[in-house]
Amino acid sequence: SGKRNHSLGVRWFNADEFDPNNIPPIEIPNAKPVYCIERKQHFRSTADAEVKQRKLGFKVSASKITSVIKGKRVRAGGFTWRYSEKTTEEILNQPFYEP
C-alpha cells in the first residue's frame, strides 16, 4: 500500500523506485533536534547525539542530555546542551553531517 516502509529494522523499497544513491534517512518520531554548545554542533535527536559523540570517544547518554536540557543537570558528557532552533532537514543538509 506504500504506507509502511520499514519493519523490525529493515527498510523496504519498491524495486522500480529504488535509487541506492538517494536513500532518505529514517525519520525519528517525536524527536527534537539538540545542540551541543561547546562543539557548536546540531543533532537530529538526543539519541543521534549520543551515537555520534560516542563514535568520537565521548561518554554521553541521551537521557543525560535530556536532563541537561530540562535543567536537572549542568553537563552531559562534559558538554552543555540545549534544544536546537534548526529543523531536522536543515541539520541533515549541513555539509559535514553524516546521517
C-alpha positions as CSV (number, residue, x, y, z in Angstrom):
1,S,0.0,0.0,0.0
2,G,3.0,2.3,0.3
3,K,2.1,3.4,3.9
4,R,4.8,1.4,5.7
5,N,8.3,1.3,4.5
6,H,10.1,-0.3,7.4
7,S,9.6,-3.2,9.9
8,L,11.9,-4.6,12.6
9,G,14.8,-2.5,11.5
10,V,14.5,-3.5,7.8
11,R,13.6,-0.9,5.2
12,W,11.5,-1.8,2.2
13,F,11.5,0.0,-1.2
14,N,9.6,-0.6,-4.5
15,A,12.1,-2.0,-7.0
16,D,11.1,0.4,-9.7
17,E,11.5,3.4,-7.4
18,F,14.8,2.3,-5.6
19,D,17.8,4.6,-6.1
20,P,20.8,3.3,-3.9
21,N,22.4,6.8,-4.2
22,N,19.4,8.6,-2.8
23,I,18.1,6.7,0.3
24,P,16.4,9.2,2.7
25,P,17.2,8.9,6.4
26,I,14.6,7.4,8.6
27,E,12.6,10.0,10.5
28,I,12.9,9.8,14.2
29,P,9.3,10.1,15.6
30,N,8.7,12.8,18.3
31,A,12.4,13.7,18.2
32,K,13.6,17.2,19.0
33,P,16.8,18.4,17.5
34,V,19.5,19.3,20.1
35,Y,22.6,21.5,20.0
36,C,26.0,20.9,21.7
37,I,27.2,24.4,22.7
38,E,30.9,23.6,23.2
39,R,31.2,21.7,19.9
40,K,28.8,24.1,18.0
41,Q,27.1,21.0,16.5
42,H,23.4,20.3,15.9
43,F,22.0,16.7,16.1
44,R,18.6,15.3,15.0
45,S,17.8,14.0,18.5
46,T,19.4,13.1,21.8
47,A,19.8,9.5,20.6
48,D,21.6,10.7,17.5
49,A,23.8,12.9,19.5
50,E,24.7,10.0,21.8
51,V,25.6,7.7,18.9
52,K,27.7,10.4,17.1
53,Q,29.5,11.6,20.3
54,R,30.3,8.0,21.4
55,K,31.9,7.4,17.9
56,L,34.3,10.3,18.7
57,G,35.1,8.8,22.1
58,F,32.9,10.9,24.4
59,K,30.9,9.1,27.0
60,V,27.5,10.7,26.9
61,S,23.9,9.3,27.1
62,A,20.7,10.6,25.5
63,S,18.9,10.6,28.9
64,K,21.7,12.7,30.5
65,I,21.4,15.2,27.5
66,T,17.7,15.4,28.2
67,S,18.4,16.1,31.9
68,V,20.7,19.0,30.9
69,I,18.1,20.5,28.6
70,K,15.4,20.2,31.3
71,G,17.7,21.9,33.9
72,K,18.2,18.9,36.1
73,R,22.0,18.6,35.3
74,V,24.6,21.1,34.3
75,R,26.5,18.9,31.8
76,A,26.3,15.6,30.0
77,G,29.4,14.0,28.7
78,G,31.3,17.2,29.6
79,F,29.1,19.3,27.3
80,T,26.3,21.8,27.7
81,W,23.2,21.1,25.7
82,R,20.0,22.9,24.6
83,Y,17.3,22.3,22.0
84,S,18.3,23.3,18.5
85,E,16.5,26.0,16.5
86,K,17.3,24.1,13.3
87,T,14.8,21.7,11.7
88,T,15.8,18.1,11.0
89,E,16.0,18.9,7.3
90,E,18.4,21.8,8.0
91,I,20.6,19.6,10.2
92,L,20.7,16.8,7.5
93,N,21.7,19.4,4.9
94,Q,24.8,20.5,6.8
95,P,27.9,19.8,4.7
96,F,29.7,17.8,7.5
97,Y,26.7,15.9,8.8
98,E,26.6,12.1,8.4
99,P,23.1,10.6,8.9
